Amino acid sequence: MRIFLLLGIAFVYPAAANAQWRYAEQVKTYSISGTSGIELYSSIGENGPKVGQHVRAVAHTDFKLTWSRNYVPQVDGGCSLVSARPNITITYVLPKPVTALAPELQKKWNVFLEGVRKHERVHAEQIKAMVAEIEKVSVGLTVPADPNCSKIRTELTSKLGEISRSRVKSSQDFDKIELSEGGNVHQLILNLVNPR
């Protein structure tokens, strides 16, 4: 069986939390079963989160992002965005065996799962960096001749699209390296499925 994997396509903030951010992380799991590494991996291929229509992933990092923005009409008829406070929740979806594993398999599983978590945390950092970039281009943005603060929203949406596309590309580039032959995730899979 050939299993196609695409880890952590996800949809942003440096490690030190900004006081204005509301940030949370959560972990969801999906059930897998097996008594060997190859059986666990096959179960991942059957039960993993769907990424796109035809591909299942080992794990997935997603996010929900909302903003509290304060647009202020200016005396000169323009409009300024004086504050933008993000509220972000990052969700990791990870595999979890439904039954206890034999001691040697459990050791292999622990190494595999920790490697997958590290991979997904990179995606979370990419998401945080995206949010920080959005915040940077948002706060202080001013559009002239916009007394109703409508043009500024269009201007901001245009900037956000570019930032989002850049993050998606970074995420895909990272996955391509990690999943390529000899890449970190590829090695994790081989170590799990190959008997020792």
Buried (B, 14 or more C-beta within 10 A) or exposed (E): EEBEBBBBBBBBBEEEEBEEBEBEEEEEEBEBEBEBBBBBBBBBBEEBBEBEEEBBBBBBBBBEBEBEBEBEBBEEEBBBBBBBBBBBBBBBBBBEBEEEBEEEBEEBBEEBBEBBEEBBBBBBBBBBBBBBBBBEBBBEBBBEEBEEBEBBBEBBEEBBEEBBEBBBEBBEEBBEEBBEEEBBBBBBBEBBBEEE
